[in-house]
Amino acid sequence: MRLLRDLKLDEIFVLDIETVPCVGCHDDLHEMLKELWEHKCHALRREKGWISHHGHIAPLPDELHAAELFGQAGIYAEFGRVVCISVGRFRYAADGALRFSVKSFYGHDERELLREFSAVISHRPRFRLCGHNGKEFDFPYLSRRLLINGLPLPPHLDTAGQKPWEVPHLDTMELWKFGDRKSFTSLSLLAAMFGIPTPKDDIQGKDVARVYYEENDLPRIARYCQKDIITTARLLQKFRGDEPFPDEAVVYADAETAALRRA
């Protein structure tokens, strides 16, 4: 793709987020949010094809009760929260070899992890953000949660008032669509199509809330999130016509943020 070949790889942040419902279970919601979640559930039930007939209320299947649907709350910024952000940056070593630095921000204090993430990427205001389905999920979700937590938007996410073509974000799923708006193509499917090796994960996206609330294993969630940005970065290289970096080129910088800030 000409668009990607003309870009400098070392001026791109590749990111992915992991989110969970705002509380561990529906019963823990305060009354106002319970009421608002019930309103949201009306739309979710319609999307799943449930409607009443002839003016009578049909029995509601168990899986469509508000408490059961609350498992999906994490994908909505109004009812969920961020527990992990992984960011990767291409950079060139002194010998010219390409490296990919990975840093994860995770914790129980959402405001603090958002603040730390924003501080790091704000050091490079001209960098582009890249994600898989980032334009539909990760970027707007982060923007909303930053504002909800009373934090300023970093330059990359402060895009209100800009026309769509003025927003420089990269989205590997959008790039793959080539203008087709009818389908969603998963990262794992594209990785398989392009022969990008992906390790067998012990968890999937649907497991994140359980691992967070029941197992309290944030490092496990962070490892899962990091695998996604590594795969996204390699897919971006494939779209450019490049050979993806090997595992040996990945530098895990969780102990320091300097690798992401380095010129």
C-alpha positions as a LaTeX table, in Angstrom:
\begin{tabular}{lrrr}
\hline
Residue & $x$ (\AA) & $y$ (\AA) & $z$ (\AA) \\
\hline
Met1 & 0.00 & 0.00 & 0.00 \\
Arg2 & 1.48 & 3.32 & $-1.08$ \\
Leu3 & 0.04 & 5.10 & 1.95 \\
Leu4 & 1.99 & 2.84 & 4.28 \\
Arg5 & 5.19 & 2.72 & 2.23 \\
Asp6 & 5.41 & 6.52 & 2.45 \\
Leu7 & 5.15 & 6.49 & 6.26 \\
Lys8 & 8.04 & 6.33 & 8.70 \\
Leu9 & 7.57 & 3.21 & 10.79 \\
Asp10 & 9.41 & 4.77 & 13.70 \\
Glu11 & 6.76 & 7.50 & 13.96 \\
Ile12 & 3.86 & 5.16 & 14.73 \\
Phe13 & 2.44 & 4.02 & 18.06 \\
Val14 & 0.68 & 0.63 & 17.81 \\
Leu15 & $-1.79$ & 0.14 & 20.62 \\
Asp16 & $-4.48$ & $-2.12$ & 22.02 \\
Ile17 & $-6.65$ & $-1.89$ & 25.12 \\
Glu18 & $-8.37$ & $-4.37$ & 27.40 \\
Thr19 & $-11.59$ & $-3.35$ & 29.10 \\
Val20 & $-13.97$ & $-4.81$ & 31.68 \\
Pro21 & $-17.40$ & $-3.89$ & 33.07 \\
Cys22 & $-17.19$ & $-1.02$ & 35.55 \\
Val23 & $-18.09$ & $-3.36$ & 38.44 \\
Gly24 & $-17.78$ & $-7.09$ & 38.99 \\
Cys25 & $-21.48$ & $-7.90$ & 38.62 \\
His26 & $-24.78$ & $-6.27$ & 37.78 \\
Asp27 & $-25.91$ & $-6.23$ & 41.42 \\
Asp28 & $-23.00$ & $-3.93$ & 42.29 \\
Leu29 & $-24.25$ & $-1.13$ & 40.02 \\
His30 & $-25.83$ & 1.80 & 41.79 \\
Glu31 & $-29.52$ & 2.29 & 41.05 \\
Met32 & $-29.20$ & 5.03 & 38.46 \\
Leu33 & $-26.73$ & 3.01 & 36.39 \\
Lys34 & $-28.91$ & $-0.08$ & 36.72 \\
Glu35 & $-31.79$ & 1.86 & 35.22 \\
Leu36 & $-29.63$ & 3.23 & 32.42 \\
Trp37 & $-28.19$ & $-0.24$ & 31.73 \\
Glu38 & $-31.73$ & $-1.57$ & 31.40 \\
His39 & $-32.38$ & 1.08 & 28.73 \\
Lys40 & $-29.23$ & $-0.09$ & 26.95 \\
Cys41 & $-30.44$ & $-3.67$ & 27.17 \\
His42 & $-33.57$ & $-2.83$ & 25.17 \\
Ala43 & $-31.34$ & $-2.05$ & 22.18 \\
Leu44 & $-29.15$ & $-5.11$ & 22.78 \\
Arg45 & $-32.21$ & $-7.37$ & 22.82 \\
Arg46 & $-33.46$ & $-5.93$ & 19.54 \\
Glu47 & $-30.03$ & $-6.53$ & 18.01 \\
Lys48 & $-30.30$ & $-10.17$ & 19.10 \\
Gly49 & $-33.73$ & $-10.47$ & 17.45 \\
Trp50 & $-35.91$ & $-10.52$ & 20.56 \\
Ile51 & $-39.22$ & $-8.71$ & 20.18 \\
Ser52 & $-42.66$ & $-9.16$ & 21.73 \\
His53 & $-45.55$ & $-10.22$ & 19.50 \\
His54 & $-49.17$ & $-9.02$ & 19.25 \\
Gly55 & $-48.75$ & $-6.55$ & 22.06 \\
His56 & $-47.95$ & $-9.28$ & 24.58 \\
Ile57 & $-44.63$ & $-9.47$ & 26.36 \\
Ala58 & $-42.96$ & $-12.73$ & 25.44 \\
Pro59 & $-41.01$ & $-14.52$ & 28.17 \\
Leu60 & $-37.53$ & $-13.06$ & 28.30 \\
Pro61 & $-34.83$ & $-15.70$ & 27.79 \\
Asp62 & $-32.38$ & $-15.95$ & 30.66 \\
Glu63 & $-29.47$ & $-14.84$ & 28.50 \\
Leu64 & $-31.25$ & $-11.55$ & 27.70 \\
His65 & $-31.84$ & $-10.44$ & 31.27 \\
Ala66 & $-29.97$ & $-7.28$ & 32.22 \\
Ala67 & $-27.74$ & $-9.13$ & 34.69 \\
Glu68 & $-26.67$ & $-11.65$ & 32.03 \\
Leu69 & $-26.12$ & $-9.00$ & 29.37 \\
Phe70 & $-23.94$ & $-7.07$ & 31.80 \\
Gly71 & $-21.07$ & $-9.33$ & 30.80 \\
Gln72 & $-20.92$ & $-7.24$ & 27.60 \\
Ala73 & $-20.77$ & $-3.92$ & 29.47 \\
Gly74 & $-17.00$ & $-3.67$ & 29.14 \\
Ile75 & $-17.20$ & $-2.79$ & 25.44 \\
Tyr76 & $-19.17$ & 0.38 & 26.22 \\
Ala77 & $-17.15$ & 3.28 & 27.63 \\
Glu78 & $-20.14$ & 4.46 & 29.66 \\
Phe79 & $-20.46$ & 1.13 & 31.50 \\
Gly80 & $-16.90$ & $-0.20$ & 31.36 \\
Arg81 & $-13.35$ & 0.81 & 32.17 \\
Val82 & $-9.82$ & 0.29 & 30.93 \\
Val83 & $-7.58$ & $-2.13$ & 32.82 \\
Cys84 & $-4.69$ & $-2.41$ & 30.36 \\
Ile85 & $-3.18$ & $-0.40$ & 27.51 \\
Ser86 & $-0.29$ & $-1.86$ & 25.54 \\
Val87 & 1.74 & 0.42 & 23.29 \\
Gly88 & 4.40 & $-0.55$ & 20.81 \\
Arg89 & 6.86 & 1.55 & 18.85 \\
Phe90 & 9.12 & 0.67 & 15.94 \\
Arg91 & 12.65 & 1.97 & 16.37 \\
Tyr92 & 16.01 & 1.41 & 14.78 \\
Ala93 & 18.97 & 0.23 & 16.83 \\
Ala94 & 22.45 & 1.69 & 16.43 \\
Asp95 & 23.30 & $-1.05$ & 13.92 \\
Gly96 & 20.23 & $-0.17$ & 11.82 \\
Ala97 & 18.26 & $-3.25$ & 12.85 \\
Leu98 & 14.53 & $-2.73$ & 13.38 \\
Arg99 & 13.27 & $-3.25$ & 16.92 \\
Phe100 & 9.76 & $-3.17$ & 18.36 \\
Ser101 & 9.49 & $-1.78$ & 21.90 \\
Val102 & 6.49 & $-2.84$ & 23.97 \\
Lys103 & 5.18 & $-1.13$ & 27.09 \\
Ser104 & 2.01 & $-1.95$ & 29.02 \\
Phe105 & 0.10 & 0.24 & 31.43 \\
Tyr106 & $-2.17$ & $-1.73$ & 33.70 \\
Gly107 & $-3.66$ & $-1.58$ & 37.17 \\
His108 & $-6.80$ & $-1.19$ & 39.23 \\
Asp109 & $-6.57$ & 2.60 & 39.22 \\
Glu110 & $-7.91$ & 3.48 & 35.78 \\
Arg111 & $-7.22$ & 7.19 & 36.14 \\
Glu112 & $-3.57$ & 6.58 & 36.93 \\
Leu113 & $-2.93$ & 4.17 & 34.06 \\
Leu114 & $-4.67$ & 6.56 & 31.63 \\
Arg115 & $-2.57$ & 9.45 & 32.96 \\
Glu116 & 0.66 & 7.48 & 32.53 \\
Phe117 & $-0.28$ & 6.36 & 29.02 \\
Ser118 & $-1.22$ & 9.89 & 27.98 \\
Ala119 & 2.02 & 11.31 & 29.38 \\
Val120 & 4.13 & 8.86 & 27.36 \\
Ile121 & 2.47 & 9.35 & 23.97 \\
Ser122 & 2.22 & 13.13 & 24.48 \\
His123 & 6.02 & 13.25 & 24.16 \\
Arg124 & 5.52 & 12.39 & 20.48 \\
Pro125 & 2.53 & 14.51 & 19.38 \\
Arg126 & 3.17 & 13.97 & 15.67 \\
Phe127 & 3.19 & 10.18 & 15.86 \\
Arg128 & 0.27 & 8.30 & 14.34 \\
Leu129 & $-1.78$ & 5.83 & 16.37 \\
Cys130 & $-2.39$ & 2.41 & 14.86 \\
Gly131 & $-4.70$ & $-0.36$ & 16.01 \\
His132 & $-6.89$ & $-3.14$ & 14.70 \\
Asn133 & $-10.43$ & $-1.74$ & 14.73 \\
Gly134 & $-8.87$ & 1.17 & 16.60 \\
Lys135 & $-11.05$ & 3.80 & 14.94 \\
Glu136 & $-14.24$ & 2.05 & 16.01 \\
Phe137 & $-13.18$ & 0.91 & 19.46 \\
Asp138 & $-9.79$ & 1.65 & 21.06 \\
Phe139 & $-9.36$ & 5.31 & 20.14 \\
Pro140 & $-12.88$ & 6.56 & 20.97 \\
Tyr141 & $-13.02$ & 4.38 & 24.10 \\
Leu142 & $-9.78$ & 5.86 & 25.41 \\
Ser143 & $-10.96$ & 9.38 & 24.61 \\
Arg144 & $-14.21$ & 8.90 & 26.51 \\
Arg145 & $-12.59$ & 7.31 & 29.53 \\
Leu146 & $-9.97$ & 10.08 & 29.71 \\
Leu147 & $-12.71$ & 12.69 & 29.85 \\
Ile148 & $-14.79$ & 10.70 & 32.35 \\
Asn149 & $-11.71$ & 10.55 & 34.58 \\
Gly150 & $-11.18$ & 14.30 & 34.30 \\
Leu151 & $-8.00$ & 14.03 & 32.23 \\
Pro152 & $-7.06$ & 16.10 & 29.17 \\
Leu153 & $-6.89$ & 14.41 & 25.80 \\
Pro154 & $-3.40$ & 13.89 & 24.36 \\
Pro155 & $-2.91$ & 15.55 & 20.95 \\
His156 & $-3.43$ & 12.24 & 19.12 \\
Leu157 & $-6.97$ & 11.84 & 20.50 \\
Asp158 & $-8.06$ & 15.48 & 20.50 \\
Thr159 & $-9.72$ & 15.19 & 17.08 \\
Ala160 & $-13.11$ & 16.86 & 17.66 \\
Gly161 & $-14.00$ & 19.11 & 14.74 \\
Gln162 & $-11.64$ & 17.41 & 12.32 \\
Lys163 & $-12.92$ & 15.88 & 9.13 \\
Pro164 & $-12.51$ & 12.09 & 8.88 \\
Trp165 & $-9.71$ & 12.38 & 6.34 \\
Glu166 & $-7.87$ & 14.85 & 8.59 \\
Val167 & $-7.55$ & 12.32 & 11.42 \\
Pro168 & $-4.21$ & 10.54 & 10.84 \\
His169 & $-4.98$ & 7.32 & 12.75 \\
Leu170 & $-4.16$ & 4.00 & 11.09 \\
Asp171 & $-6.53$ & 1.06 & 11.42 \\
Thr172 & $-5.46$ & $-2.29$ & 9.99 \\
Met173 & $-9.04$ & $-3.51$ & 9.84 \\
Glu174 & $-10.15$ & $-0.43$ & 7.91 \\
Leu175 & $-7.18$ & $-0.74$ & 5.56 \\
Trp176 & $-8.17$ & $-4.33$ & 4.83 \\
Lys177 & $-11.73$ & $-3.31$ & 3.95 \\
Phe178 & $-10.67$ & $-1.31$ & 0.86 \\
Gly179 & $-13.91$ & 0.65 & 1.16 \\
Asp180 & $-16.10$ & $-2.39$ & 1.97 \\
Arg181 & $-18.21$ & $-1.52$ & 5.03 \\
Lys182 & $-20.16$ & $-4.76$ & 5.35 \\
Ser183 & $-17.88$ & $-7.02$ & 7.33 \\
Phe184 & $-15.58$ & $-7.34$ & 10.34 \\
Thr185 & $-12.31$ & $-9.19$ & 9.83 \\
Ser186 & $-10.60$ & $-10.34$ & 13.00 \\
Leu187 & $-6.92$ & $-9.84$ & 13.69 \\
Ser188 & $-6.44$ & $-13.58$ & 14.12 \\
Leu189 & $-7.95$ & $-14.28$ & 10.70 \\
Leu190 & $-5.71$ & $-11.74$ & 8.97 \\
Ala191 & $-2.69$ & $-13.12$ & 10.82 \\
Ala192 & $-3.54$ & $-16.58$ & 9.50 \\
Met193 & $-4.03$ & $-15.27$ & 5.95 \\
Phe194 & $-0.63$ & $-13.55$ & 5.96 \\
Gly195 & 1.22 & $-16.36$ & 7.69 \\
Ile196 & 1.97 & $-14.33$ & 10.81 \\
Pro197 & 2.64 & $-16.75$ & 13.67 \\
Thr198 & 0.52 & $-16.16$ & 16.73 \\
Pro199 & 1.03 & $-18.10$ & 19.96 \\
Lys200 & $-1.81$ & $-20.17$ & 21.36 \\
Asp201 & $-3.35$ & $-17.84$ & 23.90 \\
Asp202 & $-4.57$ & $-19.14$ & 27.20 \\
Ile203 & $-7.28$ & $-16.46$ & 27.21 \\
Gln204 & $-9.41$ & $-14.63$ & 24.65 \\
Gly205 & $-11.11$ & $-11.26$ & 24.74 \\
Lys206 & $-14.26$ & $-12.70$ & 26.29 \\
Asp207 & $-12.18$ & $-14.04$ & 29.21 \\
Val208 & $-10.65$ & $-10.72$ & 30.26 \\
Ala209 & $-13.40$ & $-9.71$ & 32.71 \\
Arg210 & $-13.30$ & $-13.12$ & 34.39 \\
Val211 & $-9.50$ & $-13.08$ & 34.68 \\
Tyr212 & $-9.68$ & $-9.57$ & 36.13 \\
Tyr213 & $-12.53$ & $-9.91$ & 38.61 \\
Glu214 & $-12.26$ & $-13.57$ & 39.58 \\
Glu215 & $-8.53$ & $-14.29$ & 39.25 \\
Asn216 & $-7.14$ & $-10.77$ & 39.78 \\
Asp217 & $-4.39$ & $-11.57$ & 37.26 \\
Leu218 & $-3.52$ & $-8.29$ & 35.55 \\
Pro219 & $-0.10$ & $-9.46$ & 34.28 \\
Arg220 & $-1.85$ & $-12.26$ & 32.38 \\
Ile221 & $-4.17$ & $-9.72$ & 30.77 \\
Ala222 & $-1.18$ & $-7.52$ & 29.89 \\
Arg223 & 0.61 & $-10.43$ & 28.17 \\
Tyr224 & $-2.50$ & $-11.13$ & 26.12 \\
Cys225 & $-2.76$ & $-7.45$ & 25.16 \\
Gln226 & 0.91 & $-7.30$ & 24.16 \\
Lys227 & 0.47 & $-10.23$ & 21.78 \\
Asp228 & $-2.18$ & $-8.26$ & 19.93 \\
Ile229 & $-0.01$ & $-5.20$ & 19.34 \\
Ile230 & 2.87 & $-7.37$ & 18.17 \\
Thr231 & 0.56 & $-9.11$ & 15.69 \\
Thr232 & $-0.91$ & $-5.76$ & 14.56 \\
Ala233 & 2.56 & $-4.33$ & 13.99 \\
Arg234 & 3.57 & $-7.35$ & 11.92 \\
Leu235 & 0.36 & $-7.10$ & 9.91 \\
Leu236 & 1.13 & $-3.43$ & 9.21 \\
Gln237 & 4.52 & $-4.50$ & 7.88 \\
Lys238 & 2.88 & $-7.09$ & 5.63 \\
Phe239 & 0.56 & $-4.41$ & 4.25 \\
Arg240 & 3.68 & $-2.38$ & 3.41 \\
Gly241 & 5.23 & $-5.34$ & 1.64 \\
Asp242 & 7.88 & $-5.79$ & 4.34 \\
Glu243 & 8.99 & $-8.90$ & 6.14 \\
Pro244 & 7.74 & $-8.80$ & 9.75 \\
Phe245 & 10.25 & $-8.49$ & 12.56 \\
Pro246 & 11.19 & $-11.74$ & 14.38 \\
Asp247 & 10.49 & $-12.47$ & 18.03 \\
Glu248 & 14.09 & $-11.56$ & 18.85 \\
Ala249 & 13.39 & $-7.96$ & 17.77 \\
Val250 & 10.74 & $-7.42$ & 20.45 \\
Val251 & 11.97 & $-5.38$ & 23.41 \\
Tyr252 & 9.76 & $-5.53$ & 26.49 \\
Ala253 & 10.11 & $-2.23$ & 28.30 \\
Asp254 & 7.68 & $-2.73$ & 31.17 \\
Ala255 & 10.39 & $-1.82$ & 33.65 \\
Glu256 & 10.95 & 1.55 & 31.98 \\
Thr257 & 9.25 & 3.94 & 29.60 \\
Ala258 & 12.51 & 5.26 & 28.15 \\
Ala259 & 12.38 & 2.95 & 25.11 \\
Leu260 & 9.10 & 4.50 & 24.01 \\
Arg261 & 10.39 & 8.02 & 24.49 \\
Arg262 & 13.76 & 7.54 & 22.84 \\
Ala263 & 14.32 & 9.52 & 19.66 \\
\hline
\end{tabular}
